[in-house]
Amino acid sequence: MDKLSRPSLTSFEGMIWNANHVLSYALDPGIRGIPKGYFMGCAGVVLMSSIQAGFMLSGSVGTGIFLKRDSEGNWSNPVACGMAAVGVGFQIGATSKDVIIFLPNDASVQTFFSSGVTLGAHSDVTIGVGRDLEGAVGVSGSGMAPIISIAYTKGAFVGASMEGALISPRKGANEAFYGAGNGDPEAIIEGKVKFPAHKITMNEELKEKLQKLSMGMTEKIGEAELKKAEQAAAEADKAAATLQTTAASDIVELEDGRKVGATAANQA
């Protein structure tokens, strides 16, 4: 798995590939994992890659996908999203991270659809990670169900403080992947937009991993998936090479009025 080269993050295919890749680490029996309750108890999950601290906006940017979990435990097809942050818990010069963000309830999901979700001091928690830990996404001491952030970096999963980060859907990226007029996040989540079956992606593997993780399973990735991942990475790079600059609808706006385009996030 470590020998695989990541595709560019500028394509939807690449975002799916990276999300599947980080879940491969979460499933790996040789890595201290994530409590299954976080996957079982949440209403949705964001898988964000290439979140990087630096001098650009003195904060962090990233791009990734969101999937919703229904009442029966099934996972939707992915929606593209971006993240912008200023003054979060990353320091200048920090390395890139993969982050899994658990949205606890339908209210947080609806907020994500309508205006984006801003992670605050009272909704974001730093946790200890391990499959044998209690992992229910419940109510915090303040009476609010917490949005939980877990980062994968340097071979381990750790709690991630991301106060001030804004996560928002990327309509332009959705349309580029699902087709013109098919960029509405809620329509994708509700299954009204068909997943483009002709595209070679790791989408099915991604959803299978989410199901296995919610059951507390561990698994080493087999040779068949590794071969498909190589092919999917090549297709993702090919798609990225043909992508045009994202539209204005793809811009993530910060609370102080500054804006970060998805293209900037992709280059982080």
N, C-alpha and C positions, 0 to 999 in steps of 0.2 A: 504494500500500500504506500509506503514512504517513497518508493521509487517512481511513483506516478507524478507527472508534471501537471500542475494546475493549468487549466485553460484561462483565457482572458475573462475578466469579470464583466466585460462590456456587452456580452450577449446573455439572453435569458438562459440559453443552454448551459453557459458557463456557471451561472448562479445555481442552477439545479445541480450541476456536477459538484460544486464546492459544498453545497448543503449536504449532499449524499456522502461526500468525503468526510466531513466532520462527524456525521452520525456513525460512520464506520469506526472512528475512534471511540465514540460513546459505547458502541457494541463490543469493542475489543476486550476480551477477558483479561488481558495483560495490563489494562489501564484502569485506574480507579474511576468507576463510572458515575452516572447520574441517577439519583433515586427515581424509581419507576413512577412514583406518585406525581412527579412533576409532569410527566407525559400523560398520565391517566387523568389528572385532575384539572388540566388546563382546557380553555376553550380554543386556544390557537397558539401557534409557535412561529417565531421569526428566527430564521437561520441566516445570520449576517456574516459576511466575510470581508476581509481586507479592511478591517477597522484599524486605523493607524493614527497615532498622535504625531503632530509635526507643527511646523510654523504656519501652515495654511489655516487661517481663521483661528489660530491658537487652540485648535481642538481636534476633532476627529470626524471622519466621514466614512461611510461604508455603503455597501449595496448587498441585497440578498433577496430572499423570498419569504412569504408568509403562507402558512397552511392552517385551515380551520379544522377542528375536531368536532364531529357531530355527537349527538346524544348516545349513539350506538358505538362510539369509539372509532369511527372511520374518518380518514383524513381526506381533505379536499385536494383538488389540483392547486398548484402554487400561483400566488400573485406576486409580482415584482414589487419590491419596496426599497427605499433608500433611508439612510440615517445621517443626520447632521448633528453635531454637538459642539458646544463651547464650554470650556471649563469643567469637563467631566473628569472622572478619575483615571485619566491617562496622562502621562508626562511627555514632554517634548523629547523626541528621539526614541520613544517606545517602539517595540516591534509590532508587526501586524498580528491581529488576533482573529479567531473565529469565535463568534458569540451566539449562544442560543438564548432567546428571550421568550419566556412563557407568559402569555396573556391569560389571566385567571378566569375571566368570565365573559359572557356575551356583551356586557356593557363596554368593556375595554375593547372588544373587537369592533363594535359599532363606532366607537370613538376613533379607532384606527381608520375605518372606512371614511368617516365624515371629515375629520380634520387632522388626523395623525395623532399618535400617542407620545406625550412628553413624559419621560421618566423623571420622577421627582424624589426628593430625599425620603419621603414617607412611603413611596411605592416600590422602591428598589432596595433589595437586601443583598448582603454578602453572606454566603452560606458555606458550610462544609459540604464536600461532595463525596459520595460513595453509595454504591447500589444497596448496601445493607442499612443505610440510614432511613429514617422516617421521611417520606417525601410528599406528603399531602400538601396541595396548594390550598391553604386555608385562610382564615382571617387573621390579620396581624393585630398587634396590641392597640393600634389606632382605630381598629374596626374596619379597616380596608383590606381586601384581598391583595396581596403584594404581586407586583410584576417582578419576576425573578430573572436575573441575568447570570449566565454561566459562560465563562470564556475558556477556550482551549488554547493553551500556549505552552511551549517548551515541554510537550509530552504530558501535560496534566490538565485537568479541569479545575477551575478555581472560580470562586465568587467574583463578580465584576460589578464595580460601582460605576454607574453610568448616569448620574444625576444631570439633568438638563438635556439629555439626548432626545431628539425628535425623530420618530419613525413614521414614515408616510408611504402610501402606495405610489407606484410609478405608472401612471396610465399609459404614457407613451411607450414604455418598455413592454407593457402588457399587449398593446396593439401590435407592436412589432413582432411579437411572438404568436399571439392568438389570431391575428388578422385585424384589418381595419374595422372599426366599430365594435370590437370585442375587448375593449380595454377596461370595462367597468369591473372593479374588484369583486363586488357582491355577486354579479352575474357569473363570474368565474367560480367563486366559492360555492354558489348554489347549483352548479353543474349545468347552467344554461348555455355556457360556452364549451364547446368540445375541445379536448386536448388534441393538438395536431399530431395524429398518429404517424404521419410520415417522417416526423423528426426523430432523430436518434438522440435520446436523452437518458438520464438515470432517474427519471421520475418514478417509475414503478418500484425500483430498488429503494428509493428515498422513502416512499410511503410504507413499504414493507419493513424498513428499519424502524420507523416510528411505531408501527404496530408491535414489533418485537421488543422495543425499548419499554413500551407501556406494560409489557408482561414481565419485565425484569430479566429478559434473556441476554445472553452473551453469545458472540459469534465471531469467528475469524472469517475474513472475506476470502472467498474461493477464487480459483484461477479463472473460472468463466466470467465472473464479475470484473475481475481485473482486466481481462481482455476487452470486455465491453466498455469499461471505463476509458481505456486508451482510445477506442474508436469514438466514444462520445466526446472526449476532450478535443480530438481533432475536428469533429463537427462543430463544437462550440467555438473553436478558434476561427473556423471557416465562416461561421455566422457573424462573429465579431468583426471580421475583416470587411464585411459588406454592410454593416450597420451605418446608418447616417446619424448625424448629430440629433440628440433627443430634443423633443419639442418642449415648449415652455411649460406645458402641463406636467412635465417630469421634474419640475424644480421643487426642492424641499426648502421651506422658508423657516428661518430661525426666529425665536421670540423677539430678538432685538431688531428684526426687519431685514437682516442680511439673508441672502439666498444662496443656496448651494445647488448647482445643477447635478443631475445624475451622472453626467460625463465626468465632472470633477471627482465624484465619489468613485467612479470606476477606475480612475487613475491613481487612487490612493495606494 
